[in-house]
């Protein structure tokens, strides 16, 4: 049985790491990207290889759109050399960065950095990947619960995520004739090192999140990866154009 190949941006730690490991558990080969954490990325690769699947880690700054052509060339070479193919089956746009500032304090530089990483980068990396994405494959984008509910300080970040949700529906519509599914997941508050680990390191914020979450606790990385893995299986073959919030019922 042929193993599918998934490309996950930002796969060296946090949510991306768990996504990579869960995809491998379901029999997929995995390529992850990292920005600066090469050693952590290699550790994830080693874990996947120990499970019997193939894996590779490639450097990518998802906010540097001009680097995408050379990155795709590297992906093609890696597919040929390491996986014996020239095609991908799944793209998971996960890489991201946090930023907290009230509207009155958001600078143009902050806005542009968030835009490049969370929307423009997602849009154009997806565009560049389409020629090597197999028909019948899938795309999963990562949004945020903050695109549904509002928390002061997250206006710019959440706006980019809202744009990704609209983009995902258009991907589903335009790629449907090729059998390519496109969905977006929206995690709630997750206790990782994302955004300076402000949730993980603050008991006060954890208590607040727990109080507004139906399941009564903040999320963990392990709560997210399995949903991504499911969306990359035949069991999810009739799901496309959907927003799936994974927040434990935050602000329901």
C-alpha positions as CSV (number, residue, x, y, z in Angstrom):
1,X,0.0,0.0,0.0
2,X,1.4,3.4,-1.0
3,X,2.2,5.8,1.8
4,X,1.1,9.4,1.2
5,X,3.5,12.3,1.7
6,X,2.6,15.3,3.8
7,X,4.4,18.7,3.9
8,X,3.9,20.5,7.2
9,X,5.2,24.0,7.8
10,X,6.4,24.8,11.3
11,X,6.8,21.1,12.2
12,X,9.7,21.3,14.7
13,X,7.7,21.9,17.9
14,X,4.3,22.6,19.4
15,X,1.3,21.8,17.2
16,X,3.3,21.1,14.1
17,X,5.4,18.5,15.8
18,X,2.3,16.7,17.1
19,X,0.7,16.9,13.6
20,X,3.8,15.3,12.1
21,X,4.0,12.5,14.6
22,X,0.3,11.7,14.3
23,X,0.4,11.7,10.5
24,X,3.3,9.3,10.7
25,X,1.3,7.1,13.0
26,X,-1.3,6.8,10.3
27,X,1.3,5.6,7.8
28,X,2.2,8.9,6.1
29,X,5.7,10.0,5.2
30,X,6.4,13.5,6.3
31,X,8.4,16.6,5.3
32,X,8.5,19.3,8.0
33,X,9.8,22.8,7.8
34,X,11.5,24.8,10.5
35,X,12.7,28.4,10.6
36,X,15.5,28.4,13.1
37,X,15.1,25.2,15.2
38,X,17.1,22.8,13.1
39,X,18.1,20.5,16.0
40,X,14.5,20.2,17.2
41,X,13.3,19.5,13.6
42,X,15.9,16.8,13.2
43,X,14.6,15.2,16.5
44,X,11.1,15.1,15.0
45,X,12.5,13.5,11.9
46,X,14.3,10.9,14.0
47,X,11.1,10.0,15.9
48,X,9.2,9.6,12.6
49,X,11.9,7.4,11.1
50,X,12.0,5.3,14.3
51,X,8.3,4.6,13.7
52,X,9.1,3.2,10.3
53,X,8.1,6.1,8.1
54,X,10.3,8.4,6.0
55,X,10.8,12.0,7.0
56,X,12.9,15.1,6.1
57,X,13.3,18.6,7.5
58,X,13.8,21.7,5.4
59,X,14.5,25.3,6.4
60,X,11.8,27.8,5.4
61,X,10.8,31.3,6.6
62,X,7.1,31.3,5.6
63,X,7.1,35.1,5.8
64,X,9.8,35.4,3.1
65,X,7.6,35.0,0.0
66,X,10.5,35.5,-2.4
67,X,12.2,32.4,-1.1
68,X,9.3,30.1,-2.1
69,X,10.5,29.3,-5.6
70,X,13.9,28.0,-4.3
71,X,12.1,26.2,-1.5
72,X,9.8,24.3,-3.9
73,X,12.9,23.4,-5.9
74,X,14.4,21.9,-2.7
75,X,11.1,20.1,-2.0
76,X,11.2,18.5,-5.5
77,X,14.8,17.4,-5.0
78,X,14.0,16.0,-1.6
79,X,11.0,14.1,-2.9
80,X,13.1,12.6,-5.6
81,X,16.1,11.7,-3.5
82,X,14.5,10.7,-0.2
83,X,11.0,9.5,-1.2
84,X,11.4,8.3,-4.8
85,X,8.6,10.5,-6.2
86,X,7.9,14.0,-7.5
87,X,4.6,14.6,-5.9
88,X,3.0,15.5,-2.5
89,X,-0.4,14.4,-1.2
90,X,-1.0,16.8,1.6
91,X,0.0,20.4,2.5
92,X,-0.6,21.6,6.1
93,X,0.0,25.3,6.5
94,X,0.8,25.5,10.2
95,X,3.8,27.8,10.7
96,X,3.0,30.9,12.7
97,X,4.0,33.5,15.3
98,X,2.1,35.3,17.9
99,X,1.6,39.0,18.6
100,X,-0.4,40.8,21.3
101,X,-1.1,44.5,21.1
102,X,-4.2,46.7,21.3
103,X,-5.3,48.2,18.1
104,X,-3.8,51.6,19.0
105,X,-0.4,50.1,19.4
106,X,-0.2,47.9,16.3
107,X,2.6,49.2,14.1
108,X,2.7,48.8,10.4
109,X,5.8,46.6,10.8
110,X,4.0,44.3,13.2
111,X,1.0,44.1,10.9
112,X,3.1,43.4,7.8
113,X,5.0,40.6,9.6
114,X,1.8,38.9,10.7
115,X,0.4,39.4,7.2
116,X,3.4,37.8,5.5
117,X,3.5,34.8,7.8
118,X,-0.2,34.1,8.4
119,X,-1.9,35.1,5.2
120,X,0.3,36.2,2.3
121,X,2.8,33.3,3.0
122,X,0.0,30.8,3.3
123,X,-1.6,32.0,0.0
124,X,1.5,32.0,-2.1
125,X,3.1,28.9,-0.6
126,X,-0.1,27.0,-1.4
127,X,-0.1,28.5,-4.9
128,X,3.5,27.3,-5.5
129,X,2.8,23.8,-4.1
130,X,-0.3,23.1,-6.3
131,X,1.7,21.9,-9.3
132,X,3.2,19.1,-7.2
133,X,0.1,18.2,-5.2
134,X,-1.6,15.0,-6.3
135,X,-5.2,14.9,-7.4
136,X,-7.2,13.5,-4.6
137,X,-4.9,15.0,-2.0
138,X,-5.7,17.7,0.5
139,X,-4.8,21.0,2.1
140,X,-5.3,21.9,5.8
141,X,-4.8,25.4,6.9
142,X,-4.6,26.5,10.5
143,X,-6.7,29.4,11.8
144,X,-7.6,30.2,15.4
145,X,-10.6,30.4,17.6
146,X,-9.8,34.1,17.7
147,X,-11.4,34.4,14.3
148,X,-14.7,33.6,15.9
149,X,-14.5,35.2,19.4
150,X,-12.6,38.3,20.3
151,X,-9.9,38.8,22.9
152,X,-8.4,42.3,23.2
153,X,-4.9,42.5,21.8
154,X,-5.4,40.0,19.0
155,X,-7.0,42.1,16.3
156,X,-4.2,41.9,13.7
157,X,-3.4,38.2,14.2
158,X,-7.1,37.2,14.2
159,X,-7.8,39.3,11.1
160,X,-5.1,37.3,9.2
161,X,-6.7,34.1,10.4
162,X,-10.1,35.2,9.2
163,X,-8.6,35.8,5.8
164,X,-7.2,32.3,5.8
165,X,-10.6,30.9,6.5
166,X,-12.1,32.6,3.4
167,X,-9.1,31.5,1.3
168,X,-9.7,27.9,2.4
169,X,-13.3,28.0,1.1
170,X,-12.0,29.3,-2.3
171,X,-9.4,26.5,-2.4
172,X,-12.1,23.9,-1.8
173,X,-14.2,25.4,-4.6
174,X,-11.4,25.8,-7.2
175,X,-9.6,22.5,-6.5
176,X,-12.7,20.3,-6.1
177,X,-12.6,19.2,-9.7
178,X,-9.2,17.6,-9.0
179,X,-10.6,15.8,-5.9
180,X,-8.4,18.0,-3.7
181,X,-10.0,18.8,-0.4
182,X,-9.3,22.0,1.6
183,X,-10.2,22.5,5.2
184,X,-9.2,24.8,8.0
185,X,-8.8,24.0,11.7
186,X,-9.2,26.6,14.4
187,X,-7.5,25.7,17.7
188,X,-8.5,27.4,20.9
189,X,-6.1,28.4,23.6
190,X,-3.2,25.9,23.5
191,X,-0.5,25.6,26.2
192,X,2.6,25.5,24.0
193,X,5.6,27.8,23.6
194,X,3.7,29.8,21.0
195,X,3.6,33.5,21.5
196,X,6.2,33.4,24.3
197,X,4.4,30.6,26.1
198,X,2.2,33.2,27.7
199,X,-0.6,30.7,28.4
200,X,1.7,27.9,29.6
201,X,3.6,30.2,32.0
202,X,0.6,32.0,33.5
203,X,-1.6,30.4,36.0
204,X,-4.0,33.4,35.8
205,X,-4.5,33.0,32.1
206,X,-4.9,29.2,32.4
207,X,-7.6,29.8,35.0
208,X,-9.4,32.3,32.8
209,X,-9.3,29.9,29.8
210,X,-10.5,27.0,31.9
211,X,-13.4,29.2,33.1
212,X,-14.7,30.0,29.6
213,X,-14.1,26.5,28.1
214,X,-16.8,23.8,28.2
215,X,-14.3,21.0,28.9
216,X,-12.7,23.1,31.6
217,X,-9.0,23.3,30.7
218,X,-6.6,24.8,28.2
219,X,-5.8,22.7,25.1
220,X,-2.6,20.8,24.6
221,X,-0.7,20.1,21.4
222,X,-1.8,16.5,21.6
223,X,-5.4,17.7,21.3
224,X,-4.8,19.0,17.8
225,X,-2.6,16.6,15.7
226,X,-5.1,13.8,15.6
227,X,-7.7,16.0,13.9
228,X,-5.1,16.9,11.2
229,X,-4.2,13.3,10.7
230,X,-7.9,12.4,10.4
231,X,-8.4,15.1,7.7
232,X,-5.6,13.4,5.7
233,X,-7.3,10.0,5.6
234,X,-9.9,8.5,3.3
235,X,-12.4,8.6,6.2
236,X,-12.5,12.4,5.7
237,X,-12.9,12.1,1.9
238,X,-16.3,13.9,1.9
239,X,-15.2,16.8,4.1
240,X,-14.1,20.0,2.2
241,X,-14.5,23.7,2.6
242,X,-15.1,23.3,6.4
243,X,-13.9,25.2,9.4
244,X,-13.3,22.8,12.3
245,X,-12.8,24.5,15.7
246,X,-10.7,22.5,18.2
247,X,-11.1,24.6,21.3
248,X,-12.8,22.3,23.9
249,X,-15.9,24.5,23.6
250,X,-14.2,27.8,24.3
251,X,-16.8,30.6,24.5
252,X,-19.6,28.3,23.3
